[in-house]
Amino acid sequence: MAGLYNRDYFKLTKDEEVEKEVVTKRNSKKLGKLEVYNSSMNFEYPKAVRHYKSLFPNNYMDFLDLYEYEEMNTLNKLYLEEINKNTATELSIKSLIVENKLYHVIGSILKGGQFYFGHHNLYIFPEFQLGSLYRADYLLVGLASGGYQFVFVEMEHPNKNITLADGNYGEAFRKGINQINDWKVWLDSNFSSLTDVFKKSTNKSLPEEFYKYDSSRFHFAVVAGRRKNFSERTYWLKRNEEKKTGIRIFHYDNLYDYSMDLITQKEHGYLSY
């Protein structure tokens, strides 16, 4: 399964191993014969160690990156410049995200969609394969107090066939929704086959959520078009789609707005409310 970064976070350098032990020792204390570690101090670890300690080291989104305001603001502007091009396509946007590591833009869907998970840990899997027939552009795996939940994301064209003159969905949204319905049918019968896929991305024991299919933990999103494509009718369809099918509808301007919220909000690192 594809990772997000240029280095392999399954391995630490000797210096990083030393730093890991120093921080662990500093934040541990004895309770009788037991040694207890204060996990709330994980931010003290170096970046590589934070990845290494996570469930999926090469797919981990490090919330501390969001503190680098100038750098993140520059990345957000790159994204805005791309979607503003008349020549932009879903492929050019996905390429920009990969080449410049704009994964927080995709992760921001959790915040903007008011998903109540992902603020403990978030993992992003690009081009996530569902058997031999289907592939999601992104899978977001987020952790909260109630365990892990999953968001499958389909990206469609930003400029073509978005909505009709009367505000109804054009081909871009219809195609995305149909694709997600195919995924839902596949997951109902084949989720267990994904366990082995997840195992390849971790060296730790997987929680129960990765073995047992629970449809209430699964969510879906389509991203297409721009704000200017949405009319009152389109927004009604968007609300109705979420109510009827659970599919969230976004346009590409939403992702820019949510990404800016992430780097300017008071409590960095929280991708949900």
WOLINZI-V834044 format. One record per residue. N is the residue number from 1. SS is DSSP state (a for helix, b for strand, c for the rest). OMEGA is omega in whole degrees, 0 to 359 (none if undefined). D_LAST is the distance of its C-alpha to the last C-alpha in Angstrom with 2 decimals. Layout:
# WOLINZI-V834044
N_SS_OMEGA_D_LAST ; N_SS_OMEGA_D_LAST
This chain:
# WOLINZI-V834044
1_c_185_29.76 ; 2_c_173_28.90 ; 3_c_184_27.13 ; 4_c_195_25.29 ; 5_c_183_27.45 ; 6_c_179_31.09 ; 7_c_179_31.64 ; 8_c_183_31.58 ; 9_c_172_29.22 ; 10_c_183_31.02 ; 11_c_176_33.64 ; 12_c_172_33.66 ; 13_c_179_36.43 ; 14_a_179_38.63 ; 15_a_179_37.11 ; 16_a_176_33.57 ; 17_a_179_34.87 ; 18_a_180_36.35 ; 19_a_179_33.18 ; 20_a_181_31.25 ; 21_a_180_33.87 ; 22_a_181_33.91 ; 23_a_180_30.18 ; 24_a_180_30.33 ; 25_a_182_33.35 ; 26_a_184_31.93 ; 27_c_177_28.88 ; 28_b_176_30.89 ; 29_b_182_32.86 ; 30_b_170_35.46 ; 31_b_188_35.09 ; 32_c_179_38.62 ; 33_c_182_39.37 ; 34_b_173_35.74 ; 35_b_185_33.91 ; 36_b_180_30.20 ; 37_b_179_27.78 ; 38_c_185_24.77 ; 39_a_179_22.12 ; 40_a_180_19.66 ; 41_a_181_22.14 ; 42_a_182_21.77 ; 43_a_179_20.93 ; 44_a_179_24.58 ; 45_c_171_25.86 ; 46_c_184_27.04 ; 47_a_182_25.03 ; 48_a_181_27.46 ; 49_a_177_27.19 ; 50_a_176_23.39 ; 51_a_184_23.94 ; 52_a_183_26.96 ; 53_a_184_25.29 ; 54_c_183_22.44 ; 55_c_179_22.97 ; 56_c_189_23.67 ; 57_a_185_24.96 ; 58_a_178_25.72 ; 59_a_184_22.49 ; 60_b_173_20.10 ; 61_c_183_17.63 ; 62_c_183_18.02 ; 63_a_182_15.01 ; 64_a_176_17.72 ; 65_a_183_19.05 ; 66_a_177_16.33 ; 67_a_181_18.16 ; 68_c_191_21.18 ; 69_a_185_20.41 ; 70_a_180_23.83 ; 71_a_182_24.02 ; 72_a_178_20.63 ; 73_a_177_21.40 ; 74_a_179_24.73 ; 75_a_178_23.26 ; 76_a_179_21.01 ; 77_a_176_24.23 ; 78_a_179_26.06 ; 79_a_181_23.71 ; 80_a_178_24.09 ; 81_a_181_27.84 ; 82_a_183_28.08 ; 83_a_178_26.38 ; 84_c_180_28.52 ; 85_c_176_31.68 ; 86_c_181_33.70 ; 87_c_183_34.60 ; 88_c_174_31.07 ; 89_c_176_30.55 ; 90_a_180_27.92 ; 91_a_179_30.20 ; 92_a_178_30.38 ; 93_a_178_26.60 ; 94_a_178_26.28 ; 95_a_178_29.17 ; 96_a_181_27.61 ; 97_a_181_24.43 ; 98_a_185_26.68 ; 99_a_184_29.21 ; 100_a_178_26.87 ; 101_c_180_24.16 ; 102_c_187_21.42 ; 103_a_177_19.29 ; 104_a_178_16.10 ; 105_a_177_16.68 ; 106_a_180_16.52 ; 107_a_182_13.60 ; 108_a_176_11.56 ; 109_a_180_11.85 ; 110_a_180_9.02 ; 111_a_184_6.59 ; 112_a_179_8.89 ; 113_c_180_9.50 ; 114_c_171_6.18 ; 115_c_185_7.46 ; 116_c_176_6.31 ; 117_c_181_8.54 ; 118_c_184_9.97 ; 119_c_174_8.67 ; 120_c_176_12.06 ; 121_b_177_14.18 ; 122_b_177_14.42 ; 123_b_183_17.81 ; 124_b_180_19.08 ; 125_b_178_22.38 ; 126_b_175_24.20 ; 127_b_185_26.93 ; 128_b_185_26.18 ; 129_b_174_29.33 ; 130_b_184_29.53 ; 131_c_180_33.15 ; 132_c_187_35.75 ; 133_c_191_34.78 ; 134_b_177_31.19 ; 135_b_176_28.83 ; 136_b_179_25.15 ; 137_b_176_24.44 ; 138_b_168_21.43 ; 139_b_175_19.97 ; 140_b_178_16.54 ; 141_b_186_16.48 ; 142_b_181_13.32 ; 143_b_171_13.42 ; 144_b_183_11.49 ; 145_c_181_13.40 ; 146_c_179_14.77 ; 147_b_184_16.27 ; 148_b_172_16.24 ; 149_b_192_15.31 ; 150_b_176_16.75 ; 151_b_176_16.24 ; 152_b_186_19.55 ; 153_b_174_19.74 ; 154_b_179_22.86 ; 155_b_178_23.70 ; 156_c_189_26.44 ; 157_c_178_28.49 ; 158_c_189_27.02 ; 159_c_190_30.20 ; 160_c_172_32.40 ; 161_c_184_32.55 ; 162_c_178_29.01 ; 163_b_177_29.78 ; 164_c_183_33.05 ; 165_c_181_34.61 ; 166_c_178_33.46 ; 167_c_177_29.77 ; 168_c_181_29.94 ; 169_b_170_28.72 ; 170_c_185_31.12 ; 171_a_183_32.14 ; 172_a_180_29.19 ; 173_a_179_26.59 ; 174_a_179_29.14 ; 175_a_180_29.93 ; 176_a_180_26.33 ; 177_a_178_25.76 ; 178_a_179_29.15 ; 179_a_180_28.33 ; 180_a_177_25.22 ; 181_a_175_27.36 ; 182_a_179_29.83 ; 183_a_182_27.25 ; 184_a_178_26.28 ; 185_a_181_29.97 ; 186_a_182_30.52 ; 187_a_180_27.71 ; 188_a_185_29.05 ; 189_a_191_32.31 ; 190_a_185_31.71 ; 191_a_184_28.51 ; 192_a_180_30.66 ; 193_a_180_32.17 ; 194_a_181_28.93 ; 195_a_179_29.11 ; 196_a_177_31.91 ; 197_a_179_30.02 ; 198_a_180_27.17 ; 199_a_181_29.86 ; 200_c_182_31.27 ; 201_c_180_28.16 ; 202_c_172_28.04 ; 203_c_181_30.59 ; 204_c_177_28.73 ; 205_c_180_28.62 ; 206_c_175_26.11 ; 207_c_184_24.00 ; 208_a_184_24.95 ; 209_a_181_22.24 ; 210_a_179_24.34 ; 211_c_187_27.47 ; 212_c_182_26.71 ; 213_c_177_25.46 ; 214_c_187_22.85 ; 215_a_180_21.97 ; 216_a_179_18.85 ; 217_a_186_17.33 ; 218_b_184_18.29 ; 219_b_188_16.65 ; 220_b_182_18.25 ; 221_b_172_17.84 ; 222_b_176_20.60 ; 223_b_179_20.64 ; 224_c_172_23.73 ; 225_c_181_25.22 ; 226_c_180_24.21 ; 227_a_184_22.82 ; 228_a_180_26.47 ; 229_a_187_27.06 ; 230_c_174_24.75 ; 231_c_177_26.48 ; 232_a_179_25.66 ; 233_a_181_27.07 ; 234_a_180_24.91 ; 235_a_175_21.67 ; 236_a_178_23.12 ; 237_a_179_23.86 ; 238_a_180_20.37 ; 239_a_182_18.94 ; 240_a_179_21.88 ; 241_a_179_21.56 ; 242_a_181_18.09 ; 243_a_185_19.44 ; 244_a_189_22.71 ; 245_a_183_22.12 ; 246_c_179_18.42 ; 247_b_178_18.97 ; 248_b_181_16.43 ; 249_b_179_18.37 ; 250_b_166_17.64 ; 251_c_188_20.11 ; 252_a_175_20.60 ; 253_a_176_19.73 ; 254_a_184_16.13 ; 255_a_175_15.95 ; 256_a_180_17.56 ; 257_a_181_15.23 ; 258_a_180_12.08 ; 259_a_176_14.19 ; 260_a_176_15.14 ; 261_a_183_11.68 ; 262_a_186_11.28 ; 263_a_179_14.56 ; 264_a_182_14.43 ; 265_c_185_11.21 ; 266_c_182_12.14 ; 267_c_181_10.62 ; 268_c_173_11.78 ; 269_c_179_11.02 ; 270_c_183_7.31 ; 271_c_175_7.02 ; 272_c_182_3.81 ; 273_c_none_0.00
